[in-house]
């Protein structure tokens, strides 16, 4: 009988899970993950499997320094393992990696890509209860300001206004953000007035 056609019994999977737990406690994350991924196909409701897989994934993210790899891994894992979707720790890593990727794209003059990552991180921030922690993340305030400024210089005052409004909600005492919000709002109002005279 070909291996793919072998019907596994519950004892096989119980042993698989037990071995995975031992590997996890021995800090062998890769082996634990491989066994638990197979066990998950048998039992998708086991909370111990959920907890260990979550810890293994977070450990993997912490040790993987490439933000694009982490971003893609999170998207793949949350698709395959729905119990990760609402996990705040996984979401926090996704936000951090979106900040990095948006900044990298912005520095490379890839403004559309930078804005795409920015929109993703905003959607994730809306789901987190840890906003006060999130807004302290390095480069987030600078990223918002730079994205807004780029839209302003591109005369896309509507988009710039939305970005600076968001920035002032996150950083209400930042004078640079509030100054640009006022300038952008004035430009947007002038632009709207000009359009209304045309039509």
N, C-alpha and C positions, 0 to 999 in steps of 0.2 A: 504494500500500500504506500502510495506517495505521501510524504510528510504533510503536504497541504490538505490531504483528505482525511487525516487522522482526527477523530472526534475526541477532544479533550474532556476528561471528566472533572468534576468539581474538586477532587483531591489534587489533581495536577495543578489547578489554579490556586488552591490553598497553599500548596508548597511553593508555588511561584511567588505568591504574596509574602510568605514568610521569609523567603530568601531575599526578596527585595528589601524588606524591613531590616534584615541583618546587614545587607550592604549599606543601607542608609546610615545605620548606627556606626558603621565602620568608615564613614565619610567617603564611600565609593559611590558618588552621586550618579555617574554615568551608568554603572551596572544596575543600580536601583531603578533608574529611569526606564531603562530598556525592559526590565522585567515588569514594572508597574504599567507601562504602556500596553504590554500584552495582556496583563491582568485586567486592565480597564475595559478591554474589548469583551471580557466575560462578565464583569460586574461594574457598571458605571455609577452605582449609587453608594459604593463603599466609602465612608468618610475618612477612614485611615488612608486609603489610597489617594483621595483628594488632598489631604493634608501633606502627605509626603511628596506627591508630585508637585504641589505648589512650592514647597520648600526647595525641592531640587531645581525647579525652573528659576526661582529667585536666585538661588546660588549660581546657576548658569549665567543669568543676566549680570550678576555682580562681577563675575570673572571674565565676561566678554566685553571688551572695551570698544568694539566697533558699534556706534549707535545705529547704523543701518541694519546690521545683523540682528541686534536686539529688537529693533522696531519690527522687522519682518518675522522674527521668532514669536514675538508677542501676538501679532496678528494671526499667525498660524496656530499657536497654542490655544488662544481664546476661541478660535473656530472649532478646533478638535476637542477642546475640554471646556465646555460652557461654564463650569463652576469657577473658572478663572476670571470671567468677564466682569464680575462685580468685586473683585479683590482689590482693595485699596493699595496694597503694596505693589502689585503688578501694574496697576494704573499709574502709580507714582513714577515708576521706571519709564513707562511709556511717555509720560509728560516730559520727563527729563530728556529722553532721547529725541523727542520732537523739538524741544528747544535747541538741542545741539544740531539737529539736521536742518532746521530752519535757518539757524545762524550760518551754517556751512554753505547752504544754498544762497543765502543773501550775500555772503562775502564773494561768492562766485558769480554774482550778478544774475542769478537764476531766481528772479523775484516771484514768478508765478509758483515755482516749487516751494520757495520759502513761505509764501502765503498759504499754500496747501497744508504744509506741516503746522503752521500757526492755527489754521482752522481746526485741525485735528486735535491739537492740544487744548484749544478752547472748549471743544466738545467734551473732552475728558475732564477738564477742570470743573465743568458744570456738574459732573457726577461725583466729585470728591467732597467729603466733609472736612478736608484738611486745607482749606483755602489759605488760612494764615501761614501755614507751612509752605505751601506751593509758591506764594508770591515772594518768598525769600530766596527762591532758587536762583543761582548765579545766571546772569545773562537774560533773564526773562524780561526785566524792565527795559533793558537796552534793546532787546529784540523788538518789543512792542513799539518803542519810540522810533527805531530805525525803519520799521515797516510802515509806520504812519507817515514818517517824513518822506519816504520814497513815493508813497501814494500822493502826498502833497505836491512834491516836485513834478510828478506826472500829471498834475492837475485833475487827479481823480479824487476830488474833495469829498464826495460821498463816502468812498471807501476809507479815506484818511480819517474822516470824522468818526466813523464807527470804531476804528482802531484806537484813536486818542480818547474816545469816550470810555472804551474798555480799560485803557491804561489808567485813566483817572479814577475809575472805580477800584482798580487794584491798588493804585498808589495815589491816594487823594492829596497827600502833602507834597508831591513832587512838582516843583515849580516849572520845570521844563515841559512836563507832560501837560500841565494845565495851561501854560502859555500857548503851546501848539494847538491845544483844543480850541482856545479862543480865536486864534488866527484862522484855523481851518473852518470853524463855524462861520466866521465873517466871510471867508472866501466862498463857502458853500451857499450862503445867503445871497451874496452878490451874483453868483452864477445862476441861482434860481431866478433872481430878479431879471437877469438878462434874457433867460430863456422865456420867461413869461411875456416879455415885451415883443419877442419874435412871433409868438403864437397868439 
